[in-house]
Amino acid sequence: MSTLSPPVRAYRASLLHFHADPAFAENAYVWHEDGLLLVADGRIAAAGDYARLSPTLADGVEIVDYRGKIICPGFIDTHVHFPQTDMIASPAPGLLPWLNSYTFPTERQFGDPAHGAEVAEFFLDQLMRSGTTTAMVYCTVHKQSVDAFFSASQARGLRMVAGKVLMDRNCPDFLADTAEGGVRDSAELIERWHKRGRAQYAITPRFAPTSSEAQLALTGELARAYPDTYIQTHVAENCDECNWVKALFPASRSYLDVYDHYGLLRPRAMYGHCIWLDDDDFARMAETRAAAAVCPTSNLFLGSGLFDFERADARGVLLSLASDVGAGTSFCMLQTMNEAYKVARMKGSYLPALRMFYLATLGAARAMQLEGTIGNFAIGAEADFIVLDPAATPLLARRTNECDNLEELLFALALLGDDRAIAATYSGGRVQWQAPAP
C-alpha cells in the first residue's frame, strides 16, 4: 500500500457522491459512513473508508476532523444572474412586467465597472456560503460586467462559466447592443477569458424575443467558430413569453425550434426553464445533448408553471437544478431542492432526495459536459466540495437524529436546510467559506 505524504490534505467525515443517476441506475451513489477524502494539488487523490485509507497517510499529514457531518461535491448552479442580486424578491405580476420594472433598470448600473466589481464580490460570497462552487452566470449587456465577474472569480480560483448578454431589440435603449457589435464584443471576451484558469465562456443571447434574427444568426456563427464554449439562454418559461415568441417567429415550429434553426442546440448548451416544451422539443434536446436548467423557486415566484420531470426523463434530457436568482428567491441549492420536490409532487411525480442531490452535483456536471472535472470524487477531479451539518439548526438536529437511513437524512437536509447547513465550502482544495464557530 502506497504512502501519501504532505502536501496531501485529509478530511474525515461521512462521504457522499454519485457515479450514476439514481433514477435510472441501482447503486448510483457511494456512501462512506466514516470516510476520508484526500486532496493533493487541488485535486481528489482518494475517497473511501477511513479504516482503509488512514494507514496510507504518512506521518505529518493533518486530518481535518468533520465527523458528524457530510462531505459531498460542491453544488453546481446552472442558471443564475449575478447582476440581479440587488433586486431579489421584487414584486411583479409576471415575468414580462418583472423584467421591465426591476430587471432592466437594475442591469443598467453595470456600465460602471466599480459597481460590477462590488456586486460580483457579494454575489460570490453568497454562492460560497450556500455551498455552490460552480455556476453558469448571466452578466449584463456590458462587457465590463463580464470582466468584473471573471476578475473576481479568478482571484478566488473558482470554476465559473459566464457571458455577456446579447440583446438588440425589445429592450430599453440603454441596454441594447447591435447584432454585429454584441457578437463582436462576445468574441473579444471569449478570447480574453475562455479557459483562462478555471473560467469558461458562455455565449448568452438573453432570450429569443430580445434578439433579432440577424443577431441570432450571428450568434450561431459565433457558436460554430468556438465549439468548446457554452451557450446559455431561456426557453419556454412563461405562457405570455411563448405567445410573444410565436408572434415574432411565426415560421418556427416551437420556441425551442427558434434556437435550433440558428444552430444553438448542441452539447454545452444550457436552456433555462423548459416548462412549456412538448415531447418533440424534449426529444430534440436529448438528440443534440442540450441540457435543461430547472429553476423551481423562480418558476413558483413568477407563477410561470411547473417543470415536468417525468416527461423530460422519458426522453432522456440532461437535467440540472438552478437557483435563477434574482427571480429565484434563494442562492441555496438545498432550498432549490425543497421547491423542486414540491414542483414534482404538483405534477404527479416524486423526486427522491438522492436524485435531488445528484441533480445538484454530478447531474449538473454531466449537463455541462464536465464529468471527471467536477461533480464527484473521481480521482483527479478538481477538489470542489462542501461540508454539510445535519445539526445546523435545532429543528434539523432533532429531525436528523431520528433518521433511519441515508434517504431520510438527505431528505431532511433538502426540506429543512438552508445556508446555515453549510459548515464549509472548498474550491480547488482551498477553503472558501467556513461557518462561524457556535
Protein Blocks (a to p, Z undefined) as FASTA:
>chain_A
ZZdddfbdcddddddddfbdfklpghkbccdfbacdddeehiafbdcdfklmmmmpcghi
acddfehiacddddddfbdcfklmmmgoiacfbfklmmmmmmmmmmmmmmpmklmmmmmm
mmmmmmmmnopabdcddddfblklmmmmmmmmmmnopacdddddddfehiafklcccfkl
mmmmmmmmmmmmgopajaccddddfbfmlpcfklmmmmmmmmmmmmmbccdddehkbfkl
mmmmmmmmmmbmblklmmmmnopacehiacehjlmccfklmmmmmmnopacdddfklmmm
nonaccdfklmmmnopacdddfkiakbgcfblklmmmmmmmmmmmnopacdfklmmmmmm
mmmmmmnopghjaopacehiacddddddfklpmklmmmmmmpcbfklmmmmmmmmgcfkl
pmbdceehiafbdcddZZ
